[in-house]
Amino acid sequence: MERKIGFGQALKLYWKNYINFTGRSRRSEYWFMVLWHIIFLLPAIVLGFTGFFVMLAGASAYTDSTIGLGVLIMFLSIIYAVIYSLATLIPNWAILIRRFHDTGRTMLMPLIYLGLSVIANIVNFIIELNDANETNIMTSIILIVFGLANLGLGIYMIVIACLDSERKINKYGSSHKYSQYVQSPDYLQDNHSNSFNTESVQNDSHQSDHFKNSEDSFDEIKEQDRKQDNFKY
């Protein structure tokens, strides 16, 4: 039986499982939250575009005050986006890891992607300090390698996040989509084994009772024959 997760429930589960890295999250829960992120970031997007066009208008009219207003608006949009990104940093990785768990995968690849992103940002910061113009060929090669690695892993994360839930119960819990009534193969095998053992015991008991009844019948026949012989004598 499928248990649906709605748009509003996905938001509640997101904040409720703020630091939950051990459970499972189904596909709708993950992508509904992506849509929530877009909605929450709309003010920053609108402010950013507004500030950009105000700054362009001020530059074309050579008005310093208009340019300053545009820069201020863009700065506010950046501050809003940074605050929101920091507030959702941990739960974003938590729900991604739970999404991997829901497909039967470990948290290894998300952690590798996180580590690679951190290293890439550090390397990029060092390069900006030492070779801002990227005149060194090795600098360009390093940036290209990190960029391609991040792109490849990012595409892999999206693909896994789009996969359906694993139907069986895995080590991270039961499926939120297919309910807890779909058991794992090990569980089914154990149940089948227990059922087989129970059936064998029942059969053995039935055969034992049948043998006992046959033995009693044989004794009765012998007793009747003995009485007939006594009667003859």
DRENFISE-458918 format. One line per 10 residues: number of its first residue (from 1); their letters; for each residue z, x, y of N, C-alpha, C, O. Coordinates in Angstrom, 1 decimal. Example, Ala and Ser with C-alpha at 12.3 -4.5 7.8 and 13.67 -1.06 7.14 Angstrom:
<rs>
1) as) 7.8 13.2 -5.7 7.8 12.3 -4.5 7.8 13.2 -3.3 8.5 14.2 -3.3; 7.1 12.8 -2.2 7.1 13.7 -1.1 7.9 12.9 0.0 8.0 13.4 1.1
</rs>
This chain:
<rs>
1) merkigfgqa) 0.0 0.9 -1.2 0.0 0.0 0.0 0.0 0.9 1.2 0.9 1.7 1.4; -1.0 0.7 2.1 -1.1 1.5 3.3 -0.2 1.1 4.4 -0.1 -0.1 4.7; 0.5 2.1 5.0 1.4 1.8 6.2 0.7 2.3 7.4 0.6 3.5 7.6; 0.3 1.4 8.3 -0.4 1.8 9.5 0.6 2.3 10.6 1.7 1.9 10.7; 0.0 3.2 11.4 0.8 3.8 12.6 0.0 3.4 13.8 -1.2 3.8 14.0; 0.6 2.7 14.7 -0.1 2.2 15.9 -0.1 3.3 17.0 0.5 4.3 16.9; -0.7 2.9 18.1 -0.8 3.8 19.3 0.5 4.1 19.9 0.8 5.3 20.2; 1.3 3.1 20.1 2.7 3.3 20.7 3.6 3.9 19.7 4.5 4.7 20.1; 3.5 3.6 18.4 4.4 4.2 17.4 4.1 5.7 17.3 5.1 6.5 17.0; 2.9 6.1 17.5 2.5 7.5 17.4 3.3 8.3 18.5 3.7 9.4 18.2
11) lklywknyin) 3.4 7.8 19.6 4.1 8.4 20.7 5.6 8.6 20.4 6.2 9.6 20.7; 6.2 7.5 19.8 7.6 7.5 19.5 7.9 8.6 18.4 8.8 9.3 18.5; 7.0 8.6 17.4 7.2 9.6 16.3 7.0 11.0 16.8 7.6 11.9 16.3; 6.1 11.2 17.8 5.9 12.5 18.4 7.2 13.1 19.0 7.5 14.3 18.7; 7.8 12.3 19.8 9.0 12.8 20.5 10.3 12.8 19.5 11.2 13.6 19.7; 10.2 11.9 18.6 11.3 11.8 17.6 11.3 13.0 16.7 12.4 13.6 16.4; 10.1 13.5 16.4 10.0 14.7 15.5 9.7 15.9 16.4 8.8 16.7 16.0; 10.4 16.1 17.5 10.1 17.2 18.4 10.1 18.5 17.8 9.2 19.4 18.1; 11.0 18.8 16.9 11.1 20.1 16.3 11.1 20.0 14.8 11.7 20.8 14.0; 10.4 19.0 14.3 10.3 18.8 12.8 9.1 19.5 12.3 8.0 19.1 12.5
21) ftgrsrrsey) 9.3 20.6 11.6 8.3 21.4 11.0 8.2 21.3 9.5 7.5 22.0 8.9; 8.8 20.3 8.9 8.9 20.2 7.5 8.3 19.0 6.9 8.1 18.9 5.7; 8.1 17.9 7.7 7.6 16.7 7.1 6.1 16.6 7.1 5.4 17.6 7.0; 5.6 15.3 7.1 4.2 15.0 7.0 3.8 14.1 8.2 4.6 13.2 8.5; 2.6 14.2 8.7 2.1 13.4 9.7 0.7 13.0 9.4 -0.2 13.9 9.1; 0.4 11.7 9.4 -0.9 11.2 8.9 -1.9 11.4 10.1 -1.6 11.7 11.2; -3.2 11.2 9.8 -4.3 11.5 10.7 -4.2 10.7 12.0 -4.4 11.2 13.0; -3.9 9.4 11.8 -3.9 8.5 13.0 -2.8 8.9 14.0 -2.9 8.8 15.2; -1.6 9.3 13.4 -0.5 9.8 14.2 -0.9 11.0 15.1 -0.6 11.1 16.3; -1.6 11.9 14.5 -2.1 13.1 15.2 -3.1 12.8 16.3 -2.9 13.3 17.4
31) wfmvlwhiif) -4.1 12.1 16.0 -5.2 11.8 16.9 -4.8 10.8 18.0 -5.3 10.9 19.1; -3.9 9.9 17.7 -3.4 9.0 18.7 -2.6 9.8 19.8 -2.7 9.5 21.0; -1.9 10.9 19.3 -1.2 11.7 20.2 -2.1 12.5 21.1 -1.8 12.8 22.2; -3.2 13.0 20.5 -4.2 13.7 21.3 -4.7 12.8 22.5 -4.9 13.2 23.6; -4.9 11.5 22.2 -5.3 10.5 23.2 -4.2 10.4 24.2 -4.5 10.2 25.4; -3.0 10.3 23.8 -1.8 10.3 24.7 -1.8 11.5 25.7 -1.6 11.4 26.9; -2.1 12.7 25.1 -2.2 13.9 26.0 -3.2 13.7 27.1 -3.0 14.1 28.2; -4.4 13.2 26.7 -5.5 13.0 27.7 -5.0 12.1 28.8 -5.3 12.3 30.0; -4.3 11.0 28.4 -3.8 10.0 29.4 -2.8 10.7 30.3 -2.9 10.5 31.5; -1.9 11.4 29.7 -0.8 12.1 30.6 -1.4 13.2 31.5 -0.8 13.5 32.5
41) llpaivlgft) -2.5 13.8 31.0 -3.1 14.8 31.9 -4.1 14.3 32.9 -4.6 15.1 33.6; -4.4 13.0 32.8 -5.3 12.5 33.8 -4.9 12.7 35.3 -5.8 13.0 36.1; -3.6 12.6 35.6 -3.3 12.9 37.0 -3.6 14.3 37.4 -4.1 14.5 38.5; -3.4 15.2 36.5 -3.7 16.6 36.8 -5.2 16.8 37.0 -5.7 17.5 37.9; -6.0 16.1 36.1 -7.4 16.2 36.2 -8.0 15.6 37.5 -8.8 16.2 38.2; -7.4 14.5 37.8 -7.9 13.8 39.1 -7.5 14.6 40.3 -8.3 14.8 41.2; -6.3 15.1 40.3 -5.8 16.0 41.4 -6.7 17.3 41.5 -7.0 17.7 42.6; -7.0 17.8 40.4 -7.8 19.1 40.4 -9.2 18.9 41.0 -9.6 19.6 41.8; -9.8 17.8 40.6 -11.2 17.5 41.1 -11.1 17.1 42.6 -11.9 17.5 43.4; -10.1 16.4 42.9 -9.9 16.0 44.3 -9.7 17.2 45.2 -10.3 17.3 46.3
51) gffvmlagas) -8.8 18.0 44.8 -8.5 19.3 45.6 -9.8 20.1 45.7 -10.0 20.7 46.7; -10.5 20.2 44.6 -11.7 21.0 44.6 -12.8 20.5 45.7 -13.3 21.3 46.4; -13.0 19.2 45.6 -14.0 18.6 46.6 -13.5 18.6 48.0 -14.2 18.8 48.9; -12.1 18.5 48.2 -11.6 18.6 49.6 -11.7 20.0 50.1 -12.1 20.2 51.2; -11.5 21.0 49.2 -11.7 22.4 49.6 -13.2 22.7 49.9 -13.4 23.4 50.9; -14.1 22.1 49.2 -15.5 22.3 49.4 -15.9 21.7 50.8 -16.7 22.2 51.6; -15.3 20.5 51.0 -15.6 19.8 52.3 -15.1 20.6 53.5 -15.7 20.7 54.5; -13.9 21.2 53.3 -13.3 22.0 54.4 -14.1 23.3 54.6 -14.3 23.7 55.7; -14.6 23.9 53.5 -15.4 25.1 53.6 -16.7 24.8 54.3 -17.2 25.6 55.1; -17.4 23.7 54.0 -18.6 23.4 54.6 -18.5 23.0 56.1 -19.4 23.2 56.9
61) aytdstiglg) -17.3 22.5 56.5 -17.1 22.1 57.9 -16.3 23.2 58.6 -16.0 23.0 59.8; -16.0 24.3 57.9 -15.3 25.4 58.5 -13.9 24.9 59.1 -13.5 25.3 60.2; -13.3 24.1 58.3 -12.0 23.5 58.7 -10.9 24.1 57.8 -10.8 23.8 56.7; -10.1 25.0 58.5 -9.0 25.7 57.7 -8.0 24.7 57.1 -7.5 24.9 56.0; -7.6 23.7 57.9 -6.6 22.8 57.5 -7.1 22.0 56.3 -6.3 21.7 55.3; -8.4 21.6 56.2 -8.9 20.9 55.1 -9.0 21.8 53.8 -8.7 21.3 52.7; -9.3 23.0 54.1 -9.3 24.0 52.9 -7.9 24.1 52.4 -7.7 24.2 51.2; -7.0 24.3 53.3 -5.6 24.4 52.9 -5.1 23.2 52.1 -4.3 23.3 51.1; -5.5 22.0 52.5 -5.1 20.8 51.8 -5.7 20.8 50.4 -5.0 20.4 49.5; -6.9 21.2 50.3 -7.6 21.2 49.0 -6.9 22.2 48.1 -6.7 21.9 46.9
71) vlimflsiiy) -6.5 23.3 48.6 -5.8 24.3 47.8 -4.5 23.8 47.4 -4.1 24.0 46.2; -3.8 23.1 48.3 -2.5 22.6 47.9 -2.6 21.5 46.8 -1.8 21.5 45.9; -3.6 20.7 46.9 -3.8 19.6 45.9 -4.1 20.3 44.5 -3.5 19.8 43.5; -4.9 21.3 44.5 -5.3 21.9 43.3 -4.0 22.7 42.7 -3.8 22.7 41.5; -3.2 23.2 43.6 -2.0 23.9 43.1 -1.0 22.9 42.5 -0.4 23.2 41.5; -0.9 21.7 43.1 -0.1 20.7 42.5 -0.6 20.2 41.1 0.2 20.0 40.2; -1.9 20.1 41.0 -2.4 19.8 39.7 -2.2 20.8 38.6 -1.9 20.5 37.5; -2.2 22.1 39.0 -2.0 23.2 38.1 -0.5 23.2 37.7 -0.2 23.4 36.5; 0.4 23.0 38.7 1.8 22.9 38.4 2.1 21.8 37.4 2.9 21.9 36.4; 1.5 20.6 37.6 1.7 19.5 36.7 1.3 19.8 35.3 2.0 19.5 34.3
81) aviyslatli) 0.1 20.4 35.2 -0.5 20.7 33.9 0.4 21.8 33.2 0.6 21.7 31.9; 0.9 22.7 33.9 1.7 23.8 33.3 3.0 23.2 32.8 3.5 23.5 31.7; 3.7 22.4 33.6 5.0 21.7 33.2 4.8 20.9 31.9 5.6 20.9 31.0; 3.7 20.1 31.9 3.4 19.2 30.8 3.1 20.1 29.5 3.6 19.8 28.4; 2.4 21.2 29.7 2.0 22.0 28.6 3.3 22.7 28.0 3.4 22.8 26.8; 4.2 23.1 28.9 5.4 23.7 28.4 6.3 22.7 27.7 6.9 23.0 26.6; 6.4 21.5 28.2 7.2 20.5 27.6 6.7 20.0 26.2 7.5 19.6 25.4; 5.4 20.1 26.0 4.8 19.7 24.7 4.4 20.8 23.8 3.7 20.6 22.8; 4.7 22.0 24.2 4.3 23.2 23.4 4.9 23.1 22.0 4.1 23.3 21.0; 6.2 23.0 21.8 6.8 22.9 20.5 6.4 21.7 19.7 6.0 21.9 18.5
91) pnwailirrf) 6.5 20.5 20.2 6.0 19.4 19.4 4.6 19.4 19.0 4.2 18.8 18.0; 3.7 20.0 19.8 2.3 20.1 19.5 2.1 20.9 18.2 1.3 20.6 17.3; 2.8 22.1 18.1 2.7 22.9 16.9 3.4 22.2 15.8 3.0 22.4 14.6; 4.5 21.5 16.0 5.2 20.8 15.0 4.3 19.7 14.3 4.2 19.6 13.1; 3.6 18.9 15.1 2.8 17.9 14.6 1.5 18.5 13.9 1.0 17.9 12.9; 1.0 19.6 14.4 -0.1 20.3 13.7 0.3 20.8 12.3 -0.4 20.6 11.3; 1.5 21.3 12.2 2.0 21.8 10.9 2.2 20.7 10.0 1.9 20.7 8.8; 2.8 19.6 10.5 3.0 18.4 9.7 1.7 17.8 9.2 1.6 17.2 8.1; 0.6 17.9 10.0 -0.7 17.4 9.6 -1.3 18.3 8.5 -1.9 17.7 7.6; -1.0 19.6 8.6 -1.4 20.4 7.5 -0.6 20.1 6.2 -1.2 20.0 5.1
101) hdtgrtmlmp) 0.7 19.8 6.3 1.5 19.4 5.2 0.9 18.1 4.6 1.0 18.0 3.3; 0.5 17.2 5.4 0.0 15.9 4.9 -1.3 16.1 4.1 -1.5 15.2 3.2; -2.0 17.1 4.3 -3.2 17.4 3.5 -2.9 18.3 2.3 -3.9 18.7 1.6; -1.7 18.7 2.1 -1.3 19.5 1.0 -1.4 21.0 1.3 -1.4 21.8 0.3; -1.4 21.4 2.5 -1.5 22.8 2.9 -0.2 23.3 3.5 0.6 22.5 4.0; 0.0 24.6 3.5 1.2 25.2 4.1 1.0 25.4 5.6 -0.1 25.1 6.2; 2.0 25.9 6.2 2.0 26.1 7.7 1.5 27.5 8.0 1.5 28.0 9.1; 0.9 28.3 7.0 0.5 29.6 7.2 -0.6 29.7 8.2 -0.5 30.6 9.2; -1.7 29.0 8.1 -2.8 29.1 9.0 -2.5 28.7 10.4 -2.9 29.4 11.4; -1.7 27.6 10.7 -1.3 27.3 12.1 -0.5 28.5 12.7 -0.6 28.8 13.9
111) liylglsvia) 0.4 29.1 11.9 1.2 30.3 12.4 0.3 31.5 12.7 0.5 32.2 13.7; -0.7 31.7 11.8 -1.7 32.8 12.1 -2.5 32.5 13.4 -2.7 33.4 14.2; -2.9 31.2 13.6 -3.6 30.9 14.8 -2.7 31.0 16.0 -3.2 31.5 17.0; -1.5 30.7 15.9 -0.5 30.9 17.0 -0.3 32.3 17.3 -0.4 32.7 18.5; -0.1 33.1 16.3 0.1 34.6 16.5 -1.2 35.2 17.1 -1.1 36.1 18.0; -2.3 34.8 16.6 -3.6 35.4 17.2 -3.8 35.0 18.6 -4.2 35.8 19.4; -3.4 33.8 19.0 -3.6 33.3 20.4 -2.6 34.1 21.3 -3.0 34.5 22.4; -1.4 34.3 20.8 -0.4 35.1 21.6 -0.9 36.5 21.8 -0.9 37.1 22.9; -1.4 37.2 20.7 -1.9 38.5 20.8 -3.1 38.6 21.7 -3.3 39.6 22.5; -4.0 37.7 21.6 -5.2 37.6 22.5 -4.9 37.5 23.9 -5.5 38.2 24.8
121) nivnfiieln) -3.9 36.7 24.3 -3.5 36.6 25.7 -2.8 37.9 26.2 -3.1 38.3 27.3; -2.0 38.5 25.3 -1.4 39.8 25.7 -2.5 40.9 25.9 -2.5 41.6 26.9; -3.4 40.9 25.0 -4.5 41.9 25.1 -5.4 41.7 26.4 -5.7 42.6 27.1; -5.6 40.4 26.6 -6.4 40.0 27.8 -5.7 40.4 29.1 -6.3 40.8 30.1; -4.4 40.2 29.1 -3.6 40.6 30.3 -3.6 42.1 30.5 -3.7 42.5 31.7; -3.5 42.9 29.4 -3.5 44.3 29.6 -4.9 44.8 30.1 -5.0 45.7 30.9; -5.9 44.2 29.5 -7.3 44.5 30.0 -7.5 44.2 31.4 -8.1 45.0 32.2; -7.0 43.1 31.9 -7.1 42.7 33.3 -6.4 43.7 34.2 -6.9 44.0 35.3; -5.3 44.3 33.7 -4.6 45.3 34.5 -5.3 46.6 34.6 -5.3 47.3 35.6; -5.9 47.0 33.5 -6.5 48.3 33.4 -8.0 48.4 33.6 -8.5 49.4 34.1
131) danetnimts) -8.7 47.3 33.2 -10.1 47.3 33.4 -10.6 45.9 33.8 -11.2 45.2 33.0; -10.3 45.5 35.0 -10.6 44.2 35.5 -12.1 43.9 35.4 -12.5 42.7 35.2; -12.9 44.9 35.7 -14.3 44.6 35.7 -15.0 44.8 34.4 -16.2 44.5 34.2; -14.2 45.1 33.4 -14.7 45.2 32.0 -15.9 46.2 31.9 -16.9 45.9 31.3; -15.7 47.4 32.5 -16.8 48.4 32.4 -16.8 49.1 31.1 -17.9 49.7 30.7; -15.7 49.2 30.4 -15.6 49.9 29.1 -16.2 49.0 28.0 -15.9 47.8 27.9; -17.1 49.6 27.2 -17.8 48.8 26.2 -16.8 48.3 25.1 -17.0 47.2 24.5; -15.7 49.1 24.8 -14.7 48.7 23.9 -14.0 47.5 24.3 -13.5 46.7 23.5; -13.8 47.4 25.6 -13.1 46.3 26.2 -13.9 45.0 25.9 -13.3 44.0 25.5; -15.2 45.1 26.1 -16.0 43.9 25.8 -16.0 43.5 24.3 -16.0 42.3 24.0
141) iilivfglan) -16.0 44.5 23.5 -16.0 44.3 22.0 -14.7 43.6 21.6 -14.8 42.7 20.8; -13.6 44.1 22.1 -12.3 43.5 21.8 -12.2 42.1 22.2 -11.8 41.2 21.5; -12.7 41.8 23.4 -12.6 40.4 23.9 -13.5 39.5 23.1 -13.2 38.4 22.8; -14.7 40.0 22.7 -15.6 39.2 21.9 -15.0 38.9 20.5 -15.1 37.8 20.0; -14.4 39.9 19.9 -13.8 39.8 18.6 -12.7 38.7 18.6 -12.6 37.8 17.8; -11.8 38.9 19.6 -10.7 37.9 19.7 -11.2 36.5 20.1 -10.7 35.5 19.6; -12.2 36.5 20.9 -12.8 35.2 21.2 -13.4 34.4 20.0 -13.2 33.2 19.9; -14.2 35.2 19.2 -14.8 34.6 18.0 -13.7 34.2 17.0 -13.8 33.1 16.4; -12.7 35.0 16.8 -11.6 34.7 15.9 -10.9 33.4 16.3 -10.6 32.6 15.5; -10.6 33.3 17.6 -9.9 32.1 18.1 -10.8 30.9 18.0 -10.3 29.8 17.6
151) lglgiymivi) -12.1 31.1 18.2 -13.0 29.9 18.1 -13.1 29.5 16.6 -13.0 28.3 16.4; -13.2 30.4 15.7 -13.3 30.0 14.3 -12.1 29.4 13.8 -12.2 28.3 13.1; -10.9 29.9 14.1 -9.7 29.3 13.7 -9.4 27.9 14.4 -8.9 27.0 13.8; -9.9 27.8 15.6 -9.7 26.5 16.3 -10.5 25.5 15.7 -10.1 24.3 15.5; -11.8 25.8 15.3 -12.6 24.8 14.6 -12.0 24.4 13.2 -12.0 23.3 12.8; -11.4 25.4 12.6 -10.8 25.2 11.3 -9.6 24.2 11.4 -9.4 23.3 10.6; -8.8 24.4 12.5 -7.7 23.5 12.8 -8.2 22.1 13.0 -7.5 21.1 12.5; -9.3 21.9 13.7 -9.8 20.6 14.0 -10.3 19.9 12.7 -10.0 18.7 12.5; -10.9 20.7 11.9 -11.5 20.1 10.6 -10.3 19.7 9.7 -10.4 18.6 9.2; -9.3 20.5 9.6 -8.1 20.1 8.7 -7.4 18.9 9.3 -7.0 18.0 8.6
161) acldserkin) -7.3 18.8 10.7 -6.7 17.7 11.3 -7.4 16.4 11.1 -6.9 15.3 11.2; -8.7 16.5 10.8 -9.6 15.3 10.5 -9.5 14.8 9.1 -10.0 13.7 8.8; -9.0 15.6 8.2 -9.0 15.3 6.8 -8.0 14.1 6.5 -7.0 13.9 7.2; -8.3 13.4 5.4 -7.4 12.3 5.0 -6.1 12.8 4.4 -6.0 14.0 4.0; -5.1 12.0 4.3 -3.8 12.4 3.7 -4.0 12.6 2.2 -4.8 11.9 1.6; -3.1 13.5 1.7 -3.1 13.7 0.3 -2.3 12.5 -0.3 -1.2 12.2 0.1; -2.9 11.9 -1.3 -2.4 10.6 -1.8 -1.0 10.8 -2.6 -0.1 10.0 -2.5; -0.9 11.9 -3.3 0.2 12.1 -4.1 1.4 12.6 -3.3 1.3 13.0 -2.2; 2.6 12.5 -3.9 3.8 13.1 -3.3 3.8 14.6 -3.5 3.7 15.1 -4.6; 3.8 15.3 -2.4 3.8 16.8 -2.5 5.2 17.3 -2.1 6.1 16.5 -1.9
171) kygsshkysq) 5.3 18.6 -2.0 6.7 19.2 -1.7 7.2 18.9 -0.3 8.3 19.2 0.0; 6.3 18.3 0.5 6.8 18.0 1.9 7.2 16.5 2.1 7.5 16.1 3.1; 7.1 15.7 1.0 7.5 14.3 1.0 6.4 13.4 0.6 5.3 13.9 0.1; 6.6 12.1 0.7 5.6 11.1 0.3 4.6 10.9 1.4 4.9 11.2 2.6; 3.5 10.3 1.0 2.4 10.1 2.0 2.8 8.9 2.9 3.2 7.8 2.4; 2.7 9.0 4.2 3.0 8.0 5.1 1.9 6.9 5.1 2.1 5.8 5.6; 0.7 7.3 4.6 -0.4 6.4 4.6 -0.5 5.6 3.3 -0.7 4.4 3.3; -0.3 6.3 2.2 -0.4 5.6 0.9 0.9 5.3 0.3 1.0 4.9 -0.9; 2.0 5.3 1.1 3.3 4.9 0.7 3.9 5.9 -0.4 3.2 6.8 -0.8; 5.1 5.6 -0.8 5.8 6.4 -1.8 5.6 6.0 -3.2 6.2 6.5 -4.1
181) yvqspdylqd) 4.7 5.0 -3.4 4.5 4.5 -4.8 3.5 5.3 -5.5 3.3 5.1 -6.7; 2.7 6.1 -4.8 1.8 7.0 -5.5 2.5 8.2 -5.9 2.9 9.0 -5.0; 2.7 8.4 -7.2 3.5 9.5 -7.6 2.7 10.7 -7.9 1.5 10.6 -8.1; 3.3 11.9 -8.0 2.6 13.1 -8.3 2.3 13.2 -9.8 3.0 12.5 -10.6; 1.3 14.0 -10.2 1.0 14.2 -11.6 2.2 14.6 -12.4 2.3 14.1 -13.6; 3.0 15.5 -11.9 4.2 16.0 -12.7 5.1 14.8 -13.0 5.7 14.7 -14.1; 5.3 14.0 -11.9 6.2 12.8 -12.1 5.6 11.9 -13.1 6.4 11.4 -14.0; 4.3 11.6 -13.1 3.7 10.7 -14.0 3.7 11.3 -15.4 4.0 10.6 -16.4; 3.6 12.6 -15.5 3.6 13.3 -16.8 5.0 13.2 -17.5 5.2 12.9 -18.6; 6.0 13.4 -16.6 7.4 13.3 -17.1 7.7 11.9 -17.6 8.3 11.6 -18.6
191) nhsnsfntes) 7.2 10.9 -16.8 7.4 9.5 -17.1 6.7 9.2 -18.5 7.3 8.5 -19.3; 5.5 9.7 -18.6 4.7 9.5 -19.8 5.5 10.1 -21.0 5.5 9.5 -22.1; 6.0 11.3 -20.8 6.7 12.0 -21.9 8.0 11.2 -22.2 8.3 11.0 -23.4; 8.7 10.7 -21.2 9.9 9.9 -21.5 9.6 8.6 -22.2 10.3 8.2 -23.1; 8.5 8.0 -21.8 8.0 6.8 -22.5 7.7 7.0 -23.9 8.0 6.3 -24.8; 7.0 8.2 -24.1 6.6 8.5 -25.5 7.8 8.8 -26.4 7.9 8.3 -27.5; 8.8 9.5 -25.8 10.0 9.8 -26.5 10.8 8.5 -26.9 11.3 8.3 -28.0; 10.9 7.6 -25.9 11.5 6.3 -26.1 10.9 5.5 -27.2 11.5 4.9 -28.0; 9.5 5.5 -27.1 8.7 4.7 -28.1 8.9 5.3 -29.5 9.0 4.6 -30.5; 9.0 6.7 -29.6 9.2 7.3 -30.9 10.6 7.0 -31.4 10.7 6.7 -32.6
201) vqndshqsdh) 11.6 7.0 -30.5 12.9 6.6 -31.0 13.0 5.2 -31.5 13.6 4.9 -32.5; 12.3 4.3 -30.8 12.2 2.9 -31.2 11.5 2.7 -32.5 12.0 2.0 -33.4; 10.4 3.5 -32.7 9.7 3.4 -34.0 10.5 3.9 -35.1 10.6 3.3 -36.2; 11.2 5.1 -34.9 12.1 5.6 -35.9 13.2 4.6 -36.3 13.5 4.5 -37.5; 13.8 4.0 -35.3 14.8 3.0 -35.5 14.3 1.8 -36.3 15.0 1.3 -37.2; 13.1 1.4 -36.0 12.5 0.3 -36.7 12.2 0.6 -38.1 12.4 -0.2 -39.0; 11.7 1.9 -38.4 11.4 2.3 -39.7 12.7 2.4 -40.5 12.8 2.1 -41.7; 13.8 2.9 -39.8 15.1 3.0 -40.5 15.6 1.6 -40.9 16.1 1.5 -42.1; 15.5 0.7 -40.1 15.9 -0.7 -40.4 15.1 -1.3 -41.5 15.6 -1.9 -42.4; 13.8 -1.0 -41.5 12.9 -1.6 -42.5 13.3 -1.0 -43.9 13.3 -1.6 -44.9
211) fknsedsfde) 13.5 0.4 -43.9 13.9 1.0 -45.1 15.3 0.5 -45.6 15.4 0.3 -46.9; 16.2 0.2 -44.7 17.5 -0.3 -45.1 17.4 -1.7 -45.7 18.0 -2.0 -46.7; 16.5 -2.5 -45.1 16.3 -3.9 -45.6 15.7 -3.8 -47.0 16.0 -4.6 -47.9; 14.7 -2.9 -47.2 14.0 -2.7 -48.5 15.1 -2.3 -49.6 15.0 -2.8 -50.7; 15.9 -1.4 -49.2 17.0 -0.9 -50.1 17.9 -2.1 -50.5 18.3 -2.2 -51.7; 18.3 -2.9 -49.5 19.2 -4.1 -49.8 18.5 -5.0 -50.8 19.1 -5.6 -51.7; 17.2 -5.3 -50.6 16.4 -6.2 -51.4 16.4 -5.6 -52.8 16.5 -6.4 -53.8; 16.2 -4.3 -53.0 16.1 -3.7 -54.3 17.4 -3.9 -55.0 17.5 -4.1 -56.2; 18.5 -3.7 -54.3 19.9 -3.9 -54.9 20.1 -5.3 -55.4 20.7 -5.5 -56.4; 19.6 -6.3 -54.6 19.8 -7.7 -55.0 19.0 -8.0 -56.3 19.5 -8.7 -57.1
221) ikeqdrkqdn) 17.8 -7.4 -56.4 17.0 -7.6 -57.6 17.6 -7.0 -58.8 17.7 -7.7 -59.9; 18.2 -5.8 -58.7 18.9 -5.2 -59.8 20.1 -6.1 -60.2 20.4 -6.2 -61.4; 20.8 -6.6 -59.2 22.0 -7.4 -59.5 21.6 -8.7 -60.2 22.3 -9.1 -61.2; 20.5 -9.3 -59.9 20.0 -10.5 -60.6 19.6 -10.2 -62.0 19.9 -11.0 -62.9; 18.9 -9.1 -62.2 18.5 -8.7 -63.6 19.8 -8.4 -64.4 19.8 -8.8 -65.6; 20.8 -7.8 -63.9 22.0 -7.6 -64.6 22.7 -8.9 -65.0 23.2 -9.0 -66.2; 22.7 -9.9 -64.1 23.3 -11.2 -64.5 22.5 -11.9 -65.6 23.1 -12.5 -66.5; 21.2 -11.8 -65.5 20.4 -12.4 -66.6 20.6 -11.8 -67.9 20.7 -12.5 -68.9; 20.8 -10.4 -68.0 21.0 -9.8 -69.2 22.4 -10.2 -69.8 22.5 -10.4 -71.0; 23.4 -10.3 -68.9 24.7 -10.8 -69.4 24.7 -12.2 -69.9 25.3 -12.5 -70.9
231) fky) 23.8 -13.0 -69.3 23.7 -14.4 -69.7 23.0 -14.5 -71.2 23.4 -15.3 -72.0; 22.1 -13.6 -71.4 21.4 -13.5 -72.7 22.4 -13.1 -73.8 22.4 -13.7 -74.9; 23.3 -12.2 -73.5 24.3 -11.7 -74.5 25.4 -12.8 -74.6 26.3 -12.6 -75.4
</rs>
